[in-house]
Amino acid sequence: MLTAALLLGVVVLAFLAVAVGPLYAADRFRELREPTEPERAALDELRHQAGLGVDRVAIVGGDEGDSIDVSVEGPPRRRVLFVTEAVLGDLGEDVAVGLLAAEAGRVGTYYAEFRAAAVAVVVGILAGIVTATVPFDAGFLALVAIGLAAFWAGRRVQYAADDRAADAVGAARVADAFERVAERRGIEPETGDWSTWFEVQPPLGDRIAALSERAEREAAGTAEADDDPGPTRNA
């Protein structure tokens, strides 16, 4: 009974560490401030366009202020949007809306909660193996199976989140936002290879490619609709 309670405690702590830990770390170790009234008004409008609802907004300043960063941390009803000062500077409205829509998609698909649950299950199995509650062979096989399933499912959840963002503001807008931020950071969005098979989140280059393909399909569908003269009646 004591061992079962210990394992349950380990699982719960692991889940909270992943789900709540980033919010706690951001509040304690990042230089934050409340948005000014003009900033709050601008963010409210941008969030409305992106369909992003949060419980609090914090502006990240200091050494991080010049970087481009938009993230939502925290569990439901405690979600906080962290935005660096540069996002409200010369980044551009379309890019800001695209990034906020991407975060709205992750919130809507509970991506952070999925990751926390996956990590908690893996840690729980490891704890079971260490305490000999779970036989090593069975525990190792379960660990491999759950790990592979989590990698696959995590990618599907991220692509679903990107699709939700595309539904809200358009696939081209989200893809362009990702590309613009990568350009500002001086990085080339990488695409997947064997080394990324064991990552929960798909490479940025693959996400941009999927969004760009969707944007092309949407544009082709719109063009076909414009060219269709519609039903005609005989004179």
N, C-alpha and C positions, 0 to 999 in steps of 0.2 A: 504493500500500500504506500509506504514511504517512497519507494523507488518510482512508482507511478506518479505520485505527486511531484517528485523532483523533475521527472521528464516533462510533465505538463508545464511546470514552472519554466523550464528551459525553453520550451516551444513558445510560450507566451512572451518571455523576455526577448527572444529572437525576433518575433513578430513586431513587438513594440520598438525594438532597436532600429529596424528597417523602416517601419511606418512613421514613427514619431521622431526618431533620432536626428534626421536631417533638419527638421524644424527646430529642435532644441539647439543643435549646433549652429544653425543660422542665427537664431536669436541671441546666442551667447558670444559667438566669435566673429560675426560680420558687423561692419559699421553700418547701422541702419538708422533711418529717420522716417518720420511721417511725411507723406507727400504734402506739398503746399496746395492751396486751394486750386490754382490753375492746373497743377499736375494731377490732382485728384479728378478734376473735371475732364481733363484730356483722357486719363486712364478709364474713367467711367464710360466715355464715349467709345474708346477703343475696345473695351471689354464687352460692351453691348454689341458691337459689330461682330466680335469673335464668339459671342455666346458663352463667355467665361464668367461664372459666378464664384466669388470667394468671400471669406468672412473678414479678411483684413488685407491691406496693401502696405508694403514696406519698400522704401527706396534704398537701394544699396549704394553707398558712397565710398569715400576713402580711396584706397588704392584700386579697388574693384570698379569704381565708378565709370572709368573709361572703357571697360569691357562691355561686350554685348551678352546679357544674360537675362533670361525670362524663365522663371520656374515657379511651380506651385508645390508647396510642401504642407504636410500635416494631414490628419485624418478628416473624414467628413465632419462638418460643423466647426472645424478648427483650421480650415484651409487658409493659407497665407500666400499671397502673390508677392514674389520678390522680383523687383525690376531694377536694373542698374540705371544710373542717371543717363548713360549714353543712349538708352532705348528711347528716352523722351527728348533727345537732342536732335541730331541730324540723321537719324536712322531712316526716317520716312514712315508715313502712316501705313502704307501697304505692307511693309516689312513687319512693323510692329503688330499689325492685325494678324498677319500670318503666323507669327510666333505665339501670340496669345491664343489663336485658334488651335494651334498644335497642343498647347497646354490644356485647353478646354477638352480636346479629344482624349487626352490621357486621363483627365479627371472623369470624363464621362464613361470611359471603359474600365475605370478602377485599376489602371496599370500599376500604380504604386502599391496598392493593396495586394494585387496578384504577386508582385515580386516579394513582398513581405511574407505572404503565405508560403510561397515556394521556398524561401530561405528558412522559414520556421520549420517546415516539414523536413528539410534536409538536415538541419541542426538537430531536430528531434531524433531522427534515425541514427545520426552519428552518436548522440548521447546514449541511445539505446544499445548500440554496439559496444561503446566504451564501458557501460555498466553491466554488460552481459545480459541485459534484459532481452535483447534480440540476438539470435544466433548470427555469427559473423557472416556465414555464406548467404543466408537469407537477407540480412541487413545490407550487405554489399550489393546484391542483385537489385534489391529495392531501391538503393541509392542511385544506381546507374539508371534504372528504368525511370524513376521520378525525375532525375536530373535531365535526361534526354527529353522527357515529356515537357518539362518546364521550359527548356530551351525552345522547343518547337512552339508551345503555346504562347510563350512570351513574345515571340516574333509576330504571331498572329494577332495578339492583342495590340501590339504597337502599330501594325498595319491598319487594324480596325480604328485605332485612335487617329491615324493620319486620314483615313477615309471620313471620319466624323468632322475633322477640321476642313477637309475639302468640301463636304456637304455644306458647311457653314459659310465659307468665304471663297470657295473655288480652289480646285487643285493647283492651278497655275500660280495662284497667289501664295499658297503655302510652299510650293517647290521653290519659287523665286525668293521667298524669305529665307529658306534654308541655304540657298546658294549665296545670297548676299551676305549672310552672317559668316559663312565659311570663308568668303572672300575677304571680309573685314578681319577675320582672325588669321588670315594668311595660310589656310590649310586647303588641301584638296580632298573633297569628300570621298572616302574610300568605299570600295565596293567589296562584296563578300567573296571570300575564298575559304580554303580549308581551315585557316586559322581563326575564322569568325564563326565556325559552326557551333562552338561552345560558348556563345554569348547570347544572353536573353534578348538584348536589343539589336535589331538588324543594323548594319552599317548605314551611315547617313547617305552615302551614294546610292544604295539600293532603294532607300526610302524616296529620294528625289526622283530616281528613275521611275518608280511606280506611280508617283504623283504626276510626273510629266506625261507618262503614257495615258493616264486617266484624262489629263487636260487635253491631249490630242484627240482622244475619243469624244470628249465633250464638244470640242471645237468642230470636229467632223459632223457630229450629230446636229449641231446648231446650223452648220452650213447646209446640210441636207434639208433641214426643216425650212430654211429660208428659200431654197430653190424649189421646194414643192409648191406648185400653184394651187393645190387644194382641189376639191371636187368642182367639176364644171357642169353646167346645165346646158342641155340642148336648146337651141333657139326655137 
